Amino acid sequence: MFISLIFPCHNEEQAIPLVIPEALKVKQELIEKKQIKNLEIIVINDASTDSSLLKLKKYEKEIKILSLAKQEGYGSALQKAFQQAQGDWLAFCDLDNTCDPKELSLLIDLAHDQNLTMAWGDRLNKNSQISFVRKLGNQLYQLAFLILSFKKIPDPCSGFRLFKKSSFDSVLYKLPKDLSFALALTSHCVRHKIPFQVKEISYRDRLGQSKLQPFKDGWIFLIQLVRFLFF
């Protein structure tokens, strides 16, 4: 595998000094263990208004930094980064310190051992520190998938994923530009019976302010779930 690991970033100045060094350490370990061929780390700065870009530039010799002139949204930022990615596998992970980059190793092993097209991390487990509101929202979307597709889908909104680039080229840029991107991607996988599995991961308290507005975004998420599951 040659993996491009992408971190979408909007005002994550608190987390950058913790997450980027973790990711660089993961890169070294994965290559040394010959678990992968290479790991490209890309941060897509979605017009941050804090000191995020300044902090990222401290690592510019070791990572690829992309910047958007105006804020375009979570999904759009990922799509712009995918276009610049060199890896034959793509991964994305939140840059708010909630997910541990070293657990990318779990997704790599899962995808390799089970010959999968996509693997993602399940944050809804007993060791998770996910907030009650986020957990409740994900459980409601799990229920929606069960009702609409007769399938139980763990953590359908997970923002820590690994997938084979060539299998998603035709759909990546048709997915939503906002925070519902990951949920729509799950719907696409279910509808088209793409081989995927889910692995339990750890989940920490986020650093900085959340961009999710649960009640406003919740309805958008549900609409995109149905749209990409059926239409």
Disulfide bonds with the S-S distance in Angstrom:
none
